[in-house]
């Protein structure tokens, strides 16, 4: 999909871009010709990631942004536009996962943190990306949900709630802005080989084998496979895609 997508003279913004799916997506956009803004709560890591792209002769800017803080999100958008003039594609990827726990054992503050980052963070980013794209009269936004946004997963109640919420926000906003030249869709990755997932697996011995057994394809996804779906959703080739969820999940949700 992404191999045929050209983003020459376009600008892409990716949150949670320092590693994993976010960096793979930033790299894919850059390879397709886009100028890329890489934002992450770890500002040093974002700048380092951007440096990898500029070293390969791409145009890239690394920024620190806590997506749960609307003021920081607004500043991120201003910095992106100041650097490159516009935002044509945005991938709202930043998010956090949780250690498994049954609902009665989840601390309220932990639930609030997940919602603040995974759901309110996507809202914050969409709000300010949309304001910029409305001025331009065009744009494409992809929000990162999860296979957990489509099914219930025991032990991941807070995470599942946040990712279901992302899909709801995506559908509502997609209907609001479709006639205004802005397309909004969601990607729902299955378990993917990222530093975040690898770190979680280390906290739960034996969990990795169980997870892989539950994936029909028999392996975890690769970040570049998710990035390919993101690029396609932002490309002209997906011009008729409005408010949809694309599921690169190895078949998990096909059952």
N, C-alpha and C positions, 0 to 999 in steps of 0.2 A: 504494500500500500504506500508506505512512505517514500519508497525509492522513486516514485513518479511525481512526488509533490515538490513543487518549487516554491520557495519563500524568498526569492531574490527581491531586494528592496523592501522587505517587510521586517517587522519588529515583533519578537516573541518575548513574553514575560513568563517565567516559571518560578513558583514558590517551592520551598523545600528542595532547592536545586543543588545543594552542595554534594549530594551523594545519591546512590540508588536510582529509583525511577526518575527523580527530578533531574539529576545530572545527565542520565541517558537521554532524556527528552531534550534538555538544553543542547547537548552535543548533536542530536539528530536535527534539530532546528538549524543549528549553525551549519551543519554539513549540507543542508538544503538551501543555504544562502541567506538565512535570516541574521539580523543583528539580535543579540540575545541578552536579556537582563536576567541574571540569576540571583534570586533572593533567598535568604535562609536566616533562621534565628541565630545561627553561628556565622557572624559576619566575616570572620577570618577565613572560615572554610568556603564561604560563598566567593570571596575574592580570590582564593586559591583556585577554586574551580573555574572561575572566569579566566584566570591566568592561563589555565591549560588550553582554553579555547583561543585566547589571543596569541598564544605561542604557536598555534596552528594556523595563524593568520585569519582568524575570524574576528568579528566585532562583538565584544562582550563586556558586560559591566556586572560586577558583583556587589551586592548590597546586603546589609543586615536588615531584617524585618521580622518582628513578632506579629504574625497575622491576627492574633487575638486582640491586638491593640489597634483600634481603627485609625488613630492618629498616625501611627507608624505606617500603616497601609497607605494612607493618603500621601504620606511623604515618599513612599516607595514609587507610587504612580507618578508623582511630580518629578522625581529623579529620573525615572525611565523616559519620560517625555522630554525632559531637558536634555538628556543624552542623545536620544535617537528620533525625537520629533513626534512619535505616535506609538500606538500599541495595536498591532493587527491580530495577534493571537496571544491568548493567556491560558496557562495551565495551572489551575489552583490545586497544587499537589501537596502542600505542607500539611502534615498531620502527625499524630502520635498514636501509638498502640497502647495496650494495657496488659498487665499480668492477669491471667485468668482468675476469675472469682465469681461465685454465685451472687445473685443480686442482693440477697440479704447481708452479704459480707462486704459489699462495696461501700467505701467511705464516700460521703456526700461531696467532700472537697475533690476527690478523684473524679467523680462523675462530672462535676462542674468544670474541671480542667479539660477533660476530653471534649465536652460540648463547646467550650470556649475556643479551643484550637481547631477541632475537626469540623465543626458546624458554623459557629459564629465567625471563625476565621475565613471560611469560604464565603459567607455573606459579606464580610468586610471587603474582601478582595473583589467580588463581583460588583458590589455597589460602586466602587471607585473606578474599576475597569469600565463599567458600563457608562459612567459619566464621560470618560475620555472617548470611548467608542461612539457615543451619541454625537459628540462634536465632529468626529470624523465621518459619520454616516455608515460605518462598517466595522466588522470585527468578528472574531470567533473565540468563544470561551469553552474550555473543557474543565469540568470539576472532577476531582478524584474522589470517587466513592470507593466501593470495595464489593467483593462478593458478599460481605457481611451487610451490605446495604440492600441486598435482595432476598436474603434468607435469614432465619434466626440461628444464631450459633451460641449454644450453651456456654456459660462462663465468660461471655464477651458482651454482656448486656449494654454497658455504657458505650462501648465502641460501636456495637451494632446500631444503637439508637442514633448515634451521631452520623453514621454513614447512610442510614435510611433517610435521615433529615436532609443530607446533601442531595439525594435524588429528588426529594420533594421540592427543594429550592430550585434545582435545575429545571424541573418541569414548569414550575410557575413562572420563573424568569424567562424561559424560552418562549412561552406564549406571549409574554408582555412585549418582547423585543424582536420577534421574528419579522414583523412588518417594518421594522426600523433598520434593517440591514445587519442585525447582529444575531448570530447563531450560537446557541448554548446547548451543550450536551454533557454527558458524564461518561467516564470510563470506570469500570468496576473490576480492578485487577484481582486475580486469585493470589494465593501465596506466592511471593516472588523473592528471588535471591537478592536481598538488600541487607545492608548493615543493620537496619532496624529489626528485620525478621531474624537474622542470624543471632543478634543479641538476645532476643526473646527466647529463641530455642535453647540457648545456653542455660536459661533459668528453669527450664522444664525438661529434665533428662528423659529421653525416649520420645519426646514430643515430635521430633522431626520425622522419625519413621512413621508415626501414626498419621501425620499430616500428608506425607507423600502417598501413603496407602489410600487416602481419601480423595486423591486427585485422579480422575480417570486416565489422564495422559501418563501418569506415573512419575512425574517430576514437577519441581517448582518452575515457575515462570522465570524468564530472564528480563532484566530491566529494559533492554532494547526492544523486546517484544511488546511491552506496554507502550514504550515510546512510539513505536510504529503506529499503534492505534490512535494515540494522541495526535500525531502529525496528520493522519488521514482525516480525523474529525475537524481539524483546523484548516484543511485544504479545500480548494474549490471542488475537488472530487466528491466531497461530502456535503455539497451545497444544498441538498434536499433533506439533510438530517437536522431535525429540530426537536429538542427535548428528549433525546433518546439515550439509552444506556447501552454501551458496548462492553462486552464481557470477555476479556482475554484471561480465562480462568482455568484452562486445561480441561474443561468440561464439567467443572464442579457444579454449576448451576443448571446443567442440562437435565439433571435427574428430577 
